[in-house]
Amino acid sequence: MFRLLITRLAAAIPLMFIVATLVFFMMQLNPVDPTATLLGDDTSPEAVAAARADLGIDRPVLTQYTSWLGAAVTGDLGVSWFNGEEVTTLLTRRAKVTFSIVFGSLLIAISLGVAMGVTAALKAGRWQDRTVTVVSSLGIAVPNFWVAIILAAIFAVRLRWFPAIWTNSRTETPWGWIHTIILPCIALGTASSAAIARQTRSAMIGVLQQDYIRTALAKGLPVRRVIYKHALRNAAIPVVTLIGFQISALIGGTIFVEFIFNIPGLGTIGVESVQRANVPITLGFVMITTLVVVVANIFLDMSYAWLNPKVRRA
Amino acid sequence: MNAAPIDSLEPVDAPTGTPGAESSNTASGGAGGSRFWARFRRNKLALAAGGFLLLELFLLLVAPLITTHDPNQATSFADGLVGPGTEYWWGTDSVGRDIYARILFGTRFAFTAGAVAVLTALGIGIPLGLTIGFFRGWIDRVIMRVVESVVAIPAVVLAITIIAVVGPGLIRAMFAIGIVYSMIITRLTRAEVFAAREELYVDGARAAGAGNSRIMFRHILPNVAPALIVQTTLLFATSVLAEAALSFLGLGATTSEASWGRMLRSAQESIDQSIWPAFPPGIAIFVTVVAFNVLGDGLRDAFGREARGGRVGVGDVEKAKATEGNEPNPDSLVSVRDLSIRFPRPGTTEDVSVVSGVNLDIARGEVMALVGESGSGKSISALSLLGLVPDPGRATASSITLDGRELVGLDFDQLREIRGKEIGLISQEPSAALNPAYTVGRQIAEPLQYHLGMSKSEARERSIELMTRVGIPTPETRIDSFPHQFSGGMAQRVVIAMALTCNPKLIIADEPTTALDVTVQGQVLDLIGDLARDLGVSVLLITHDLGVVADLATKVAVMYAGEIVETGKLTEVFHHPQHPYTEGLIRAIPRNESRVGDLPTIDGVVPPPWEWPDGCHFAPRCPYVAPGCLEDDVELRPVAASLTRCVQAEELTLIGVNPAELAESTATIGAGPGSKDGAS
């Protein structure tokens, strides 16, 4: 188990390096000139040159790359081009918001999705199964940001059960925090649960037909134990794979719900920095979101080993 | 396609079905085109989805003809946020533009967006995948490293970053999406090429001197095509979602373009005044995406990728009326009367009988063999003793008694007291019978804890004793091993230990040696025989191989096509078979005699239940068949010392064998052919 962790971590480092390199050089192709935003009307060559020197983009690209990478390794992602704010500080603060939404959505997606999938599998061919199958097939086609718009319109704007606008003061108490992010979590989580339900159902149906389920029943165990102990753990493997994709998808999804609910998270700053060609923030945005996906996948890999003992010695 | 609009770096609808059952079986592109269309045409839902998408394409072309308002021009500001009505069918948005017109014109953007993204993805992904799949080596390693890294970036984040470089705008944004999707296509193409390479025909083409490019395009591409067609359809769906999402963020279509995503953005901006404008574009996106998904699923099914999962679950035995004078035998340990099992015939609504009128008596301490080919109904008959009739089968019996206790009518939980405690089950394939996720120790201990209320440590101690008893060396350490760490023979010993945990009165051994190596078959049979003798437990031994039972069983019941065709003492049945089917089984026993040619077998297989004839079920395969055989139902009746279901029993002189000699000779060559008998 420990060796597996080390191997996976070792594989993650070159991966992050490739991502950093790719994205850095890609951003060099960015056609927007940041000095135009910075300087406004003053476009004299001296002022532009001074601004470029200020930002450090007058240096050769390779020098820029090595100095950025060198700092990034130590956790320093540079400063925003436009207001000098430290990117690491800024993004860490916002990451807290974004990843609590991702986490909340994931909890909803997994509990709802697994419950629906298990129910459908146990009642395969009956009305419960047909309902889950139809609902989840339709569910994966609903744009999650549309769900967010509608939820916001009904529960935040109309009924005022939840805040429609982000206020820092409200999010200071745990309850206020949950109250603020619950609607975005529901919007993302329910959409995601459809995919998990489909996968759980088909995995469960496959597992329930295995001989060891009959063996467990033949031992006289209660159905509940057979399902939750013997079947679910084996059915979980493909579901865990899907959850890996869902984490990545949910991070993407937060960009939309942050926009709709005016939440100061990574997504809003990321899109803004892309639109304004604020390269340090854009790079940091990509690196942080990718890092979280990579780390999450390491945990999922570890869970495979727990779920499937055959993997442990691999 | 699910949570986030652009999350589709996930292989769409990845491995469904059982874990380990690979889904990359599209390489079997061998299914002819006509069969493909025949299958596809039967899928009404997919046809409807395809029709709907064609209709949308048509509307896209004629949109200017069937709208009365300009999609981008507000007629008058006073008309902002009008509800649906006769002037504006679906109302207007906040600046007074006709929503109906905008939705119809929006189709153009949706389809353009999909086309741009999908073509980009295919244009990059297919050549790249073919190249690296074909050349392999360092090119493959380097490119796959990069692809894997890129795939780690959340798809939306990656798309937005690419847009930062190529600039916003519908076409550019969808180009960015296409680059993201090309990663899936690359991996898919590469995987299919790898699979196809393994197939002989590529080697064959090589040997025939075809060049690399020729091999790629003539031989591999057609094989990759089914998977790509399915994936392309599904990518079209996600592209429609992606267009809407990016336009919503302001990175795709511009304000003057009536895209569905833009419409949602404008609806969101005026959401506190009216929620209505959010519905038409949302529904348009939803319906289009559903149509593409359904079409994609339909294509996948038509390509024969995945057989839909069957039903699951088990049922117990229901009460049936007893036939006259068919009372349970109070002296037997197990007494089954009038057991019948029916299944729905696949593809129809009617039921067929797979087991009918089975009576069975097992005395205390007796080993009873239930013999028959695959499909004769022997396994399912035995499982009904445990109330584990696989769904959707329905079993009925007038009585099943165990030690005098009536089991028919007990519900699932009442039967739990029987399962594992009174009746143990040893099944065919030990590796499948054990749960791969838990140590064997935990699995052996489970019934001890549940039925006997033992503590964990007591159960562990007892488990070690049991493992010792069934001949597993060093049980103290093996107890913490997982099933995959055992050989087949040792795993079957674990299963036997599990069946023994609560000192059952009966053990059902369902083809206990069929899945094992010939060399260990004899050992496992000996173990079962020893245990039966030492512990005084009765055994119901199910097998397709009479040779297996010769030195183990005292009584035999031969089953064919859902009926017991002969039953009696083992020596009688072996010496003097009274049914031609029994004779056939005896002739099929491998013997240590010098013989030339193949083992004689009974021609054909057990036909499916709906083809069983009236009268004698065996008649179509019987070498002695006479006109009288098919006239009436044949009853089981006493002939000589056995019961038989053959009308000609008295006239026929069937050839038997001496079981003692047989046991001797089979012992030296293992216990019968290693042929696998499917669940019957």
Interface residues (C-beta under 8 A of the other chain):
Chain A: P14 L15 M16 I18 V19 L22 V23 M26 M27 L29 N30 P31 S105 A109 A121 L122 A124 G125 S137 L138 G139 I140 A141 V142 P143 N144 F145 W146 I149 I150 A152 A153 I154 V157 R158 L188 A191 S192 A194 A195 R198 Q199 S202 A203 M204 I205 G206 V207 L208 Q209 Q210 D211 Y212 R214 T215 A216 L217 A218 K219 G220 L221 P222 V223 H230 R233 N234 A235 I237 P238 T241 L242 F245 Q246 S248 A249 L250 I251 G252 G253 I255 F256 F259 I260 G270 V271 V274 Q275 A277 T282 F285 V286 T289 T290 V293 V294 N297 L307 N308 P309 K310
Chain B: M1 N2 A3 A4 P5 I6 D7 L9 E10 D13 A14 P15 T16 G17 T18 P19 A21 R145 V146 E148 S149 V150 A152 I153 P154 A155 V156 V157 L158 I160 T161 I162 I163 A164 V165 G167 P168 A237 L241 A244 A245 F248 L249 G250 L251 L264 A267 Q268 I271 D272 I275 A278 G282 I285 F286 V289 V290 N293 V294 G309 G310 R311 V312 G313 V314 L383 L386 L388 P392 F412 D413 L415 R416 E417 I418 R419 G420 K421 I423 G424 L425 S427 Q428 E429 A432 A433 L434 N435 P436 A437 Y438 E446 P447 Y450 H451 F482 H484 V495 M498 T501
